[in-house]
């Protein structure tokens, strides 16, 4: 659901309702810094930072970035350094701290289960992010947008307090070259690290072939799967076979893209179904197909507890009422190269006028691609950065066409947009599944907004749906 759309408030609400609440792990370092710079209203971030097991790290971040009362509305946000394979201790500390804070707050004050969701394509901060979430006692780790074979083994090592290294894909690397992301809990703690509980690992997949590969060839135990269909929000798996576009320019999915659930069931692991399952009858359908439950994203994205700004939520709810919602599966927008669901709305980055007038800037860097320089060192480039910079780094101009800055756009969606000039700020980009057109179904009579529990009650209590066990909906 983007960056901090499924933040700690939403995950906590879902978890307290007896389900698996999942926080987004995307760009949490930047999210933490911006929450501190707007003054941390009510103090939850500082409260979680006080619980961090290495106080001096939290104190350094607080001293550097917290602004009492919040920064001036026209002042830009201060930035952290961008992640690289040679990341400094400072960026590792920030990454660990940010993931700890998000999970800690989601779990605070109740005994429910909480997960965290990462993109496999964002590889460089992954180990530090996992460690921070594990320090806070995260129960589940979910990962998609790639082939996360290494993650189960990473979790095993981190739980034991062992040093970890993970191969990172570097474009243009030679056959005998290996590039590694490394993290040592002992160096982080400057002494014996704690032994941690290993969270369950759920891989997000769109084919039985990938599920089978992960179940058999991962570095450790895969504990289950999220089977995500192409109507789900965020990144979608590309269609199998040669890419064909519809007259509107969207990828065309066909019978080959329908997941063989019989093969999934044969793996003997729990699985959840995702993509337009926010109806009681679809939940029943999933259970009858052998699923443990369903994953819900879009319905929660526009509820009271989500991180999306109230203005955007109100507009999307009204669009749903008017049946004017349009979700476009954009084959070009994402710097990852994966198709990406974009909710079309005037004033956002989906508006061609905003996209064309926005200067290309890359200053957060989460979706940059590592590439091999001629001298054998590693550089970083993003198809959404200035075209000249991308070409100078060896990229092809054709790769830049239609690419959008998700790092800035997704953070803008939660109301923490970067200020470029006093009257200019980064436009938002909103992702949602095809079911966004139907979110008005969760509104109670006379109401213009709905809560996370309204969604859960609708799914579990309407239409004769039998009660479901915990962790079936997230």
BASEDO-73391 format. One record per residue (C-alpha): x, y, z; residue in three letters. Coordinates in Angstrom, 3 decimals, m for minus. Layout:
// residues N
+----------+----------+----------+------+
|        X |        Y |        Z | type |
+----------+----------+----------+------+
|        X |        Y |        Z |  ALA |
...
+----------+----------+----------+------+
// end
This chain:
// residues 474
+----------+----------+----------+------+
|        X |        Y |        Z | type |
+----------+----------+----------+------+
|    0.000 |    0.000 |    0.000 |  UNK |
|    2.931 |    2.359 |   m0.469 |  UNK |
|    5.024 |    3.999 |    2.240 |  UNK |
|    3.432 |    4.116 |    5.735 |  UNK |
|   m0.100 |    3.840 |    4.356 |  UNK |
|   m0.319 |    0.674 |    6.372 |  UNK |
|    1.489 |    2.331 |    9.246 |  UNK |
|    1.559 |    1.369 |   12.896 |  UNK |
|   m1.881 |    2.828 |   13.620 |  UNK |
|   m3.578 |    0.684 |   10.970 |  UNK |
|   m1.615 |   m2.463 |   11.752 |  UNK |
|   m2.410 |   m2.049 |   15.447 |  UNK |
|   m6.131 |   m1.628 |   14.785 |  UNK |
|   m6.235 |   m4.751 |   12.599 |  UNK |
|   m4.185 |   m6.752 |   15.091 |  UNK |
|   m6.360 |   m5.709 |   18.024 |  UNK |
|   m9.369 |   m6.918 |   16.043 |  UNK |
|   m7.878 |  m10.424 |   16.029 |  UNK |
|   m6.282 |  m10.393 |   12.588 |  UNK |
|   m2.707 |  m10.069 |   11.319 |  UNK |
|   m1.897 |   m6.368 |   11.068 |  UNK |
|    0.981 |   m5.629 |    8.705 |  UNK |
|    3.080 |   m2.466 |    8.565 |  UNK |
|    4.786 |   m1.369 |    5.382 |  UNK |
|    8.573 |   m1.494 |    5.627 |  UNK |
|    9.117 |    0.764 |    2.611 |  UNK |
|   11.215 |    3.915 |    3.194 |  UNK |
|   10.755 |    3.781 |    6.971 |  UNK |
|   14.025 |    5.623 |    7.577 |  UNK |
|   12.734 |    8.654 |    5.682 |  UNK |
|    9.302 |    8.358 |    7.284 |  UNK |
|   10.827 |    8.367 |   10.787 |  UNK |
|   12.930 |   11.449 |   10.078 |  UNK |
|    9.965 |   13.359 |    8.712 |  UNK |
|    7.749 |   12.419 |   11.651 |  UNK |
|   10.412 |   13.843 |   13.954 |  UNK |
|   10.762 |   17.001 |   11.875 |  UNK |
|    7.034 |   17.738 |   12.010 |  UNK |
|    7.277 |   17.586 |   15.806 |  UNK |
|    5.995 |   14.061 |   16.521 |  UNK |
|    2.489 |   15.236 |   17.548 |  UNK |
|    1.348 |   13.390 |   20.658 |  UNK |
|    4.812 |   11.873 |   21.140 |  UNK |
|    4.384 |    8.236 |   19.974 |  UNK |
|    7.645 |    8.180 |   17.996 |  UNK |
|    9.682 |    9.477 |   20.919 |  UNK |
|    7.942 |    6.992 |   23.228 |  UNK |
|    8.982 |    4.099 |   20.981 |  UNK |
|   12.506 |    5.490 |   20.664 |  UNK |
|   12.838 |    5.419 |   24.453 |  UNK |
|   12.181 |    1.669 |   24.306 |  UNK |
|   14.929 |    1.084 |   21.741 |  UNK |
|   17.554 |   m1.214 |   23.303 |  UNK |
|   20.532 |    0.987 |   22.340 |  UNK |
|   19.605 |    4.413 |   23.816 |  UNK |
|   22.540 |    6.310 |   22.355 |  UNK |
|   21.368 |    5.549 |   18.803 |  UNK |
|   17.892 |    6.863 |   19.510 |  UNK |
|   19.373 |    9.908 |   21.267 |  UNK |
|   21.545 |   10.768 |   18.255 |  UNK |
|   18.586 |   10.604 |   15.856 |  UNK |
|   16.461 |   12.675 |   18.207 |  UNK |
|   19.128 |   15.336 |   18.633 |  UNK |
|   19.716 |   15.621 |   14.905 |  UNK |
|   16.199 |   15.529 |   13.494 |  UNK |
|   13.540 |   16.308 |   16.117 |  UNK |
|   12.025 |   19.800 |   15.862 |  UNK |
|    9.899 |   20.887 |   18.817 |  UNK |
|    6.568 |   22.116 |   17.467 |  UNK |
|    7.483 |   21.033 |   13.945 |  UNK |
|    9.354 |   22.671 |   11.088 |  UNK |
|    7.968 |   25.683 |    9.283 |  UNK |
|    5.413 |   24.659 |    6.610 |  UNK |
|    7.559 |   26.161 |    3.854 |  UNK |
|   10.827 |   24.637 |    5.078 |  UNK |
|   12.132 |   21.520 |    3.300 |  UNK |
|   12.708 |   18.254 |    5.134 |  UNK |
|   16.296 |   17.394 |    6.014 |  UNK |
|   17.416 |   14.168 |    4.345 |  UNK |
|   19.460 |   11.177 |    5.382 |  UNK |
|   22.167 |    9.761 |    3.159 |  UNK |
|   20.971 |    7.405 |    0.450 |  UNK |
|   21.450 |    3.653 |    0.985 |  UNK |
|   24.434 |    2.013 |   m0.710 |  UNK |
|   26.401 |   m1.217 |   m0.371 |  UNK |
|   28.965 |    0.819 |    1.525 |  UNK |
|   26.329 |    2.250 |    3.856 |  UNK |
|   27.742 |    3.882 |    6.948 |  UNK |
|   26.941 |    2.948 |   10.515 |  UNK |
|   24.723 |    6.048 |   10.607 |  UNK |
|   22.349 |    4.831 |    7.883 |  UNK |
|   22.277 |    1.310 |    9.353 |  UNK |
|   21.395 |    2.753 |   12.741 |  UNK |
|   18.590 |    4.823 |   11.251 |  UNK |
|   17.210 |    1.828 |    9.346 |  UNK |
|   17.236 |   m0.439 |   12.395 |  UNK |
|   15.710 |    2.263 |   14.587 |  UNK |
|   12.934 |    3.137 |   12.116 |  UNK |
|   11.818 |   m0.468 |   11.681 |  UNK |
|   11.915 |   m1.031 |   15.438 |  UNK |
|    9.749 |    2.043 |   16.060 |  UNK |
|    7.100 |    1.044 |   13.526 |  UNK |
|    6.730 |   m2.510 |   14.804 |  UNK |
|    6.977 |   m1.500 |   18.471 |  UNK |
|    4.089 |    0.952 |   18.128 |  UNK |
|    1.984 |   m1.543 |   16.159 |  UNK |
|    2.442 |   m4.144 |   18.934 |  UNK |
|    2.214 |   m1.783 |   21.886 |  UNK |
|   m0.442 |   m2.494 |   24.509 |  UNK |
|   m1.977 |   m5.722 |   23.177 |  UNK |
|   m1.157 |   m9.361 |   22.441 |  UNK |
|   m2.126 |   m9.490 |   18.768 |  UNK |
|    0.145 |  m10.497 |   15.906 |  UNK |
|    1.944 |   m7.978 |   13.692 |  UNK |
|    3.843 |   m8.409 |   10.440 |  UNK |
|    6.008 |   m6.227 |    8.216 |  UNK |
|    6.046 |   m6.150 |    4.422 |  UNK |
|    9.140 |   m5.512 |    2.259 |  UNK |
|    9.918 |   m5.347 |   m1.459 |  UNK |
|   12.605 |   m7.789 |   m2.591 |  UNK |
|   13.655 |   m5.225 |   m5.203 |  UNK |
|   14.815 |   m2.892 |   m2.416 |  UNK |
|   17.740 |   m5.076 |   m1.365 |  UNK |
|   20.351 |   m2.847 |    0.210 |  UNK |
|   18.568 |   m1.883 |    3.474 |  UNK |
|   16.837 |   m5.265 |    3.843 |  UNK |
|   19.024 |   m6.922 |    6.505 |  UNK |
|   19.118 |   m3.887 |    8.791 |  UNK |
|   15.363 |   m3.447 |    8.316 |  UNK |
|   14.690 |   m7.060 |    9.284 |  UNK |
|   16.898 |   m6.760 |   12.355 |  UNK |
|   15.079 |   m3.640 |   13.557 |  UNK |
|   11.690 |   m5.295 |   13.125 |  UNK |
|   12.905 |   m8.416 |   14.937 |  UNK |
|   14.218 |   m6.337 |   17.860 |  UNK |
|   10.628 |   m5.142 |   18.302 |  UNK |
|    9.276 |   m8.710 |   18.207 |  UNK |
|    7.700 |   m8.757 |   14.748 |  UNK |
|    5.667 |  m11.956 |   14.239 |  UNK |
|    5.636 |  m12.237 |   10.438 |  UNK |
|    7.777 |  m11.009 |    7.558 |  UNK |
|    6.158 |  m10.736 |    4.117 |  UNK |
|    8.088 |  m10.074 |    0.932 |  UNK |
|    7.216 |   m9.853 |   m2.749 |  UNK |
|    8.255 |   m8.019 |   m5.946 |  UNK |
|   11.070 |  m10.440 |   m6.648 |  UNK |
|   12.383 |  m13.860 |   m5.652 |  UNK |
|   13.206 |  m13.694 |   m1.917 |  UNK |
|   15.057 |  m17.009 |   m1.631 |  UNK |
|   17.691 |  m15.607 |    0.731 |  UNK |
|   15.359 |  m14.089 |    3.302 |  UNK |
|   14.448 |  m17.212 |    5.349 |  UNK |
|   18.134 |  m17.901 |    5.963 |  UNK |
|   18.787 |  m14.275 |    6.867 |  UNK |
|   16.044 |  m14.497 |    9.488 |  UNK |
|   17.615 |  m17.664 |   10.890 |  UNK |
|   21.014 |  m16.003 |   11.315 |  UNK |
|   19.665 |  m12.762 |   12.756 |  UNK |
|   17.600 |  m14.659 |   15.309 |  UNK |
|   20.815 |  m16.293 |   16.552 |  UNK |
|   22.680 |  m12.993 |   16.651 |  UNK |
|   24.974 |  m14.070 |   13.829 |  UNK |
|   26.595 |  m11.935 |   11.142 |  UNK |
|   24.721 |  m12.034 |    7.837 |  UNK |
|   25.598 |  m11.405 |    4.223 |  UNK |
|   23.245 |  m11.442 |    1.271 |  UNK |
|   23.914 |  m11.325 |   m2.450 |  UNK |
|   22.747 |   m8.135 |   m4.117 |  UNK |
|   21.937 |   m8.021 |   m7.814 |  UNK |
|   24.243 |   m5.583 |   m9.604 |  UNK |
|   23.466 |   m4.823 |  m13.243 |  UNK |
|   26.359 |   m5.625 |  m15.575 |  UNK |
|   28.275 |   m7.714 |  m13.069 |  UNK |
|   30.632 |  m10.342 |  m14.478 |  UNK |
|   29.826 |  m14.066 |  m14.118 |  UNK |
|   32.387 |  m14.594 |  m11.348 |  UNK |
|   31.578 |  m11.417 |   m9.425 |  UNK |
|   29.532 |  m11.430 |   m6.225 |  UNK |
|   28.364 |   m8.272 |   m4.472 |  UNK |
|   27.188 |   m8.531 |   m0.894 |  UNK |
|   25.141 |   m6.610 |    1.616 |  UNK |
|   26.532 |   m7.293 |    5.098 |  UNK |
|   25.296 |   m6.785 |    8.649 |  UNK |
|   26.756 |   m7.910 |   11.969 |  UNK |
|   24.525 |   m7.593 |   15.060 |  UNK |
|   27.588 |   m7.845 |   17.330 |  UNK |
|   29.161 |   m4.737 |   15.763 |  UNK |
|   25.831 |   m2.977 |   15.998 |  UNK |
|   25.548 |   m3.706 |   19.725 |  UNK |
|   29.318 |   m3.425 |   20.272 |  UNK |
|   29.083 |   m6.684 |   22.208 |  UNK |
|   27.051 |   m9.899 |   22.319 |  UNK |
|   23.742 |   m9.310 |   20.521 |  UNK |
|   20.442 |  m10.594 |   21.877 |  UNK |
|   18.953 |  m13.901 |   20.777 |  UNK |
|   15.709 |  m13.055 |   19.003 |  UNK |
|   12.545 |  m14.902 |   18.078 |  UNK |
|   12.556 |  m15.817 |   14.411 |  UNK |
|    9.410 |  m14.482 |   12.709 |  UNK |
|    7.393 |  m16.559 |   10.255 |  UNK |
|    8.204 |  m15.825 |    6.620 |  UNK |
|    5.450 |  m15.464 |    4.005 |  UNK |
|    6.465 |  m15.037 |    0.366 |  UNK |
|    4.198 |  m12.993 |   m1.894 |  UNK |
|    3.948 |  m14.785 |   m5.244 |  UNK |
|    1.852 |  m14.796 |   m8.392 |  UNK |
|    2.589 |  m18.302 |   m9.703 |  UNK |
|    2.740 |  m21.852 |   m8.409 |  UNK |
|    6.137 |  m22.209 |  m10.091 |  UNK |
|    7.669 |  m19.477 |   m7.956 |  UNK |
|    5.993 |  m20.829 |   m4.832 |  UNK |
|    7.423 |  m24.285 |   m5.516 |  UNK |
|   10.899 |  m22.874 |   m6.130 |  UNK |
|   10.830 |  m20.910 |   m2.889 |  UNK |
|    9.489 |  m23.849 |   m0.881 |  UNK |
|   12.247 |  m26.147 |   m2.145 |  UNK |
|   15.257 |  m23.927 |   m2.733 |  UNK |
|   15.166 |  m21.090 |   m0.212 |  UNK |
|   17.976 |  m20.734 |    2.301 |  UNK |
|   15.620 |  m21.552 |    5.167 |  UNK |
|   12.021 |  m22.364 |    5.971 |  UNK |
|    9.261 |  m20.632 |    4.010 |  UNK |
|    6.235 |  m20.689 |    6.309 |  UNK |
|    3.514 |  m19.795 |    3.820 |  UNK |
|    2.492 |  m17.796 |    0.779 |  UNK |
|    0.406 |  m14.813 |   m0.222 |  UNK |
|   m1.027 |  m15.637 |   m3.652 |  UNK |
|   m1.546 |  m12.231 |   m5.194 |  UNK |
|   m3.683 |  m11.702 |   m8.283 |  UNK |
|   m3.218 |   m8.948 |  m10.833 |  UNK |
|   m6.134 |   m6.885 |   m9.479 |  UNK |
|   m4.256 |   m6.203 |   m6.220 |  UNK |
|   m2.759 |   m2.774 |   m5.589 |  UNK |
|    0.910 |   m1.854 |   m5.617 |  UNK |
|    3.334 |   m3.817 |   m7.771 |  UNK |
|    1.936 |   m6.647 |   m9.869 |  UNK |
|    3.850 |   m9.531 |  m11.369 |  UNK |
|    4.240 |   m9.015 |  m15.139 |  UNK |
|    2.098 |  m11.256 |  m17.375 |  UNK |
|    3.713 |  m14.521 |  m18.332 |  UNK |
|    5.009 |  m14.691 |  m21.885 |  UNK |
|    5.419 |  m11.808 |  m24.293 |  UNK |
|    4.041 |   m8.518 |  m22.989 |  UNK |
|    0.868 |   m7.380 |  m24.726 |  UNK |
|   m0.822 |   m4.081 |  m23.950 |  UNK |
|   m4.523 |   m3.285 |  m24.102 |  UNK |
|   m5.756 |   m0.322 |  m26.216 |  UNK |
|   m5.575 |    1.718 |  m22.995 |  UNK |
|   m1.922 |    0.745 |  m22.503 |  UNK |
|   m2.285 |   m1.753 |  m19.657 |  UNK |
|   m0.649 |   m5.208 |  m19.547 |  UNK |
|   m2.989 |   m7.956 |  m20.701 |  UNK |
|   m3.234 |  m10.930 |  m18.355 |  UNK |
|   m4.507 |  m14.288 |  m19.539 |  UNK |
|   m5.111 |  m17.903 |  m18.503 |  UNK |
|   m1.375 |  m18.513 |  m17.957 |  UNK |
|   m1.453 |  m15.925 |  m15.173 |  UNK |
|   m4.115 |  m17.747 |  m13.144 |  UNK |
|   m2.381 |  m19.483 |  m10.243 |  UNK |
|   m2.796 |  m23.248 |  m10.045 |  UNK |
|   m4.123 |  m23.584 |   m6.504 |  UNK |
|   m3.966 |  m27.364 |   m6.650 |  UNK |
|   m0.177 |  m27.122 |   m6.905 |  UNK |
|   m0.139 |  m24.550 |   m4.106 |  UNK |
|   m2.158 |  m26.852 |   m1.852 |  UNK |
|    0.222 |  m29.723 |   m2.656 |  UNK |
|    3.090 |  m27.781 |   m1.034 |  UNK |
|    1.400 |  m28.325 |    2.317 |  UNK |
|    1.963 |  m24.763 |    3.554 |  UNK |
|   m0.614 |  m22.158 |    4.614 |  UNK |
|   m1.584 |  m19.647 |    1.956 |  UNK |
|   m3.691 |  m16.528 |    1.711 |  UNK |
|   m5.358 |  m15.158 |   m1.425 |  UNK |
|   m5.080 |  m11.500 |   m2.417 |  UNK |
|   m6.623 |   m9.245 |   m5.042 |  UNK |
|  m10.280 |   m8.106 |   m4.780 |  UNK |
|  m11.154 |  m10.388 |   m1.853 |  UNK |
|  m12.843 |   m7.764 |    0.358 |  UNK |
|  m16.268 |   m9.409 |    0.208 |  UNK |
|  m17.731 |  m12.053 |    2.545 |  UNK |
|  m18.492 |  m14.367 |   m0.354 |  UNK |
|  m14.930 |  m14.095 |   m1.655 |  UNK |
|  m13.579 |  m14.910 |    1.805 |  UNK |
|  m15.755 |  m18.019 |    1.871 |  UNK |
|  m14.550 |  m18.861 |   m1.642 |  UNK |
|  m10.932 |  m18.584 |   m0.487 |  UNK |
|  m11.487 |  m20.829 |    2.534 |  UNK |
|  m13.248 |  m23.402 |    0.369 |  UNK |
|  m10.255 |  m23.332 |   m1.987 |  UNK |
|   m7.989 |  m24.357 |    0.899 |  UNK |
|   m6.667 |  m20.923 |    1.831 |  UNK |
|   m6.053 |  m19.965 |    5.449 |  UNK |
|   m7.631 |  m16.612 |    4.698 |  UNK |
|   m7.296 |  m13.510 |    2.550 |  UNK |
|   m5.071 |  m10.466 |    2.344 |  UNK |
|   m6.885 |   m7.143 |    2.315 |  UNK |
|   m5.122 |   m3.990 |    1.145 |  UNK |
|   m7.248 |   m1.494 |   m0.765 |  UNK |
|  m10.181 |   m1.599 |    1.663 |  UNK |
|   m7.859 |   m0.714 |    4.543 |  UNK |
|   m5.927 |    1.899 |    2.549 |  UNK |
|   m8.749 |    4.431 |    2.765 |  UNK |
|  m10.002 |    3.723 |    6.304 |  UNK |
|   m9.601 |    6.131 |    9.211 |  UNK |
|   m6.439 |    4.517 |   10.548 |  UNK |
|   m4.436 |    4.442 |    7.310 |  UNK |
|   m1.627 |    6.908 |    6.703 |  UNK |
|   m3.130 |    8.485 |    3.565 |  UNK |
|   m4.067 |   12.128 |    4.057 |  UNK |
|   m7.719 |   12.839 |    4.957 |  UNK |
|   m8.094 |   14.966 |    1.821 |  UNK |
|   m7.111 |   12.095 |   m0.467 |  UNK |
|   m9.262 |    9.597 |    1.443 |  UNK |
|  m12.291 |   11.853 |    1.187 |  UNK |
|  m11.790 |   12.322 |   m2.540 |  UNK |
|  m11.380 |    8.596 |   m3.188 |  UNK |
|  m14.440 |    7.707 |   m1.101 |  UNK |
|  m16.496 |   10.255 |   m3.032 |  UNK |
|  m15.153 |    8.882 |   m6.315 |  UNK |
|  m16.270 |    5.428 |   m5.200 |  UNK |
|  m19.724 |    6.742 |   m4.412 |  UNK |
|  m19.919 |    8.332 |   m7.842 |  UNK |
|  m18.410 |    5.248 |   m9.529 |  UNK |
|  m15.767 |    7.434 |  m11.165 |  UNK |
|  m12.737 |    5.629 |   m9.708 |  UNK |
|  m10.151 |    4.590 |  m12.285 |  UNK |
|   m7.173 |    2.402 |  m11.458 |  UNK |
|   m4.578 |    2.069 |  m14.202 |  UNK |
|   m2.047 |   m0.757 |  m14.338 |  UNK |
|    0.936 |    1.263 |  m15.495 |  UNK |
|    3.644 |   m0.846 |  m17.175 |  UNK |
|    6.182 |    2.003 |  m17.090 |  UNK |
|    5.700 |    4.052 |  m13.917 |  UNK |
|    7.716 |    1.984 |  m11.454 |  UNK |
|   11.522 |    2.243 |  m11.503 |  UNK |
|   11.529 |   m1.467 |  m10.588 |  UNK |
|   10.195 |   m2.430 |  m14.017 |  UNK |
|    7.177 |   m4.198 |  m12.515 |  UNK |
|    3.653 |   m3.127 |  m13.516 |  UNK |
|    2.188 |   m0.859 |  m10.868 |  UNK |
|   m1.407 |    0.005 |  m10.014 |  UNK |
|   m1.960 |    3.781 |  m10.021 |  UNK |
|   m5.189 |    5.431 |   m8.910 |  UNK |
|   m5.822 |    8.255 |  m11.371 |  UNK |
|   m6.523 |   11.577 |   m9.681 |  UNK |
|   m6.064 |   15.210 |  m10.683 |  UNK |
|   m3.295 |   16.944 |   m8.791 |  UNK |
|   m1.220 |   13.812 |   m8.293 |  UNK |
|    1.705 |   12.386 |  m10.226 |  UNK |
|   m0.774 |   10.407 |  m12.338 |  UNK |
|   m1.851 |   13.736 |  m13.832 |  UNK |
|    0.245 |   14.240 |  m16.990 |  UNK |
|    0.542 |   17.963 |  m16.273 |  UNK |
|    2.112 |   17.290 |  m12.875 |  UNK |
|    4.367 |   14.572 |  m14.227 |  UNK |
|    5.627 |   16.722 |  m17.102 |  UNK |
|    6.195 |   19.828 |  m14.969 |  UNK |
|    8.006 |   18.061 |  m12.125 |  UNK |
|   11.805 |   18.358 |  m12.358 |  UNK |
|   13.391 |   14.913 |  m12.162 |  UNK |
|   15.075 |   14.621 |   m8.779 |  UNK |
|   16.472 |   11.541 |   m7.020 |  UNK |
|   17.228 |   12.344 |   m3.373 |  UNK |
|   15.812 |    9.392 |   m1.413 |  UNK |
|   17.246 |    6.593 |   m3.529 |  UNK |
|   15.423 |    3.491 |   m2.301 |  UNK |
|   14.644 |    2.280 |   m5.829 |  UNK |
|   18.019 |    3.009 |   m7.376 |  UNK |
|   19.603 |    0.092 |   m9.256 |  UNK |
|   23.163 |   m0.890 |   m8.340 |  UNK |
|   25.277 |   m1.248 |  m11.498 |  UNK |
|   28.860 |   m2.212 |  m12.241 |  UNK |
|   31.080 |    0.641 |  m13.334 |  UNK |
|   33.852 |   m0.005 |  m15.873 |  UNK |
|   36.421 |    0.018 |  m13.072 |  UNK |
|   34.568 |   m2.743 |  m11.212 |  UNK |
|   33.104 |   m0.560 |   m8.480 |  UNK |
|   29.385 |   m0.181 |   m7.883 |  UNK |
|   27.358 |    2.842 |   m8.942 |  UNK |
|   23.677 |    3.651 |   m8.525 |  UNK |
|   21.128 |    4.875 |  m11.033 |  UNK |
|   17.365 |    5.185 |  m11.215 |  UNK |
|   15.250 |    5.333 |  m14.388 |  UNK |
|   13.245 |    8.122 |  m12.725 |  UNK |
|   16.270 |   10.352 |  m12.070 |  UNK |
|   17.311 |   13.141 |  m14.496 |  UNK |
|   17.609 |   11.547 |  m17.920 |  UNK |
|   21.069 |   12.946 |  m18.561 |  UNK |
|   22.354 |   11.519 |  m15.274 |  UNK |
|   20.901 |    8.097 |  m16.068 |  UNK |
|   22.489 |    8.014 |  m19.526 |  UNK |
|   25.826 |    9.249 |  m18.150 |  UNK |
|   25.774 |    6.254 |  m15.792 |  UNK |
|   25.336 |    3.841 |  m18.686 |  UNK |
|   21.561 |    3.571 |  m18.733 |  UNK |
|   19.477 |    3.654 |  m21.888 |  UNK |
|   17.189 |    6.617 |  m22.519 |  UNK |
|   14.333 |    4.252 |  m23.407 |  UNK |
|   14.378 |    2.987 |  m19.796 |  UNK |
|   13.473 |    6.453 |  m18.503 |  UNK |
|   10.256 |    6.911 |  m20.499 |  UNK |
|    7.239 |    7.234 |  m18.229 |  UNK |
|    9.165 |    6.451 |  m15.036 |  UNK |
|    7.930 |    8.200 |  m11.916 |  UNK |
|    9.651 |    9.030 |   m8.645 |  UNK |
|    7.896 |    6.651 |   m6.279 |  UNK |
|   10.167 |    7.423 |   m3.336 |  UNK |
|    8.967 |   11.019 |   m3.155 |  UNK |
|    5.474 |   10.407 |   m4.528 |  UNK |
|    4.521 |    7.693 |   m2.042 |  UNK |
|    5.785 |    9.698 |    0.942 |  UNK |
|    3.726 |   12.649 |   m0.321 |  UNK |
|    0.618 |   10.458 |   m0.188 |  UNK |
|    0.895 |   10.368 |    3.614 |  UNK |
|    1.205 |   14.149 |    3.882 |  UNK |
|    4.980 |   14.402 |    4.281 |  UNK |
|    5.832 |   15.781 |    0.869 |  UNK |
|    9.180 |   17.410 |    0.267 |  UNK |
|    9.080 |   21.184 |   m0.199 |  UNK |
|   11.064 |   22.209 |   m3.267 |  UNK |
|   10.221 |   25.900 |   m3.116 |  UNK |
|    7.880 |   27.823 |   m0.858 |  UNK |
|    4.989 |   27.298 |   m3.277 |  UNK |
|    6.047 |   23.963 |   m4.792 |  UNK |
|    5.976 |   20.509 |   m3.270 |  UNK |
|    6.292 |   16.918 |   m4.425 |  UNK |
|    2.990 |   15.553 |   m5.812 |  UNK |
|    1.559 |   12.339 |   m4.418 |  UNK |
|    1.136 |    9.063 |   m6.259 |  UNK |
|   m1.622 |    6.760 |   m5.015 |  UNK |
|   m1.705 |    3.029 |   m5.453 |  UNK |
|   m4.848 |    0.937 |   m5.026 |  UNK |
|   m6.269 |   m2.285 |   m6.344 |  UNK |
|   m9.147 |   m2.534 |   m8.783 |  UNK |
|  m11.524 |   m2.853 |   m5.834 |  UNK |
|  m11.056 |    0.854 |   m5.004 |  UNK |
|  m14.250 |    1.561 |   m6.905 |  UNK |
|  m16.177 |   m0.402 |   m4.275 |  UNK |
|  m14.874 |    1.024 |   m1.001 |  UNK |
|  m18.116 |    2.909 |   m0.404 |  UNK |
|  m19.582 |   m0.451 |    0.635 |  UNK |
|  m17.845 |   m0.061 |    4.011 |  UNK |
|  m19.616 |    3.202 |    4.846 |  UNK |
|  m22.380 |    2.947 |    7.421 |  UNK |
|  m25.592 |    4.921 |    6.727 |  UNK |
|  m25.013 |    8.641 |    7.124 |  UNK |
|  m21.252 |    8.270 |    7.423 |  UNK |
|  m18.525 |    9.671 |    5.168 |  UNK |
|  m15.665 |    7.606 |    6.576 |  UNK |
|  m15.080 |    4.106 |    7.908 |  UNK |
|  m12.706 |    2.300 |   10.247 |  UNK |
|  m10.530 |   m0.778 |    9.971 |  UNK |
|  m12.968 |   m2.662 |   12.209 |  UNK |
|  m15.821 |   m1.686 |    9.863 |  UNK |
|  m13.965 |   m3.542 |    7.108 |  UNK |
|  m13.340 |   m6.590 |    9.292 |  UNK |
|  m16.921 |   m6.677 |   10.569 |  UNK |
|  m18.210 |   m6.478 |    7.013 |  UNK |
|  m16.064 |   m9.413 |    5.961 |  UNK |
|  m16.747 |  m11.643 |    8.963 |  UNK |
|  m20.308 |  m10.810 |    9.987 |  UNK |
|  m22.273 |  m10.259 |    6.796 |  UNK |
|  m23.770 |  m12.697 |    4.370 |  UNK |
|  m23.757 |  m15.639 |    6.772 |  UNK |
|  m19.971 |  m15.830 |    6.761 |  UNK |
|  m18.795 |  m18.141 |    9.558 |  UNK |
|  m16.393 |  m16.697 |   12.134 |  UNK |
|  m12.787 |  m16.925 |   11.014 |  UNK |
|   m9.748 |  m17.762 |   13.174 |  UNK |
|   m7.090 |  m15.077 |   13.810 |  UNK |
|   m4.600 |  m13.959 |   11.132 |  UNK |
|   m6.973 |  m14.546 |    8.225 |  UNK |
|   m7.231 |  m10.966 |    7.050 |  UNK |
|   m4.552 |   m8.307 |    6.703 |  UNK |
+----------+----------+----------+------+
// end
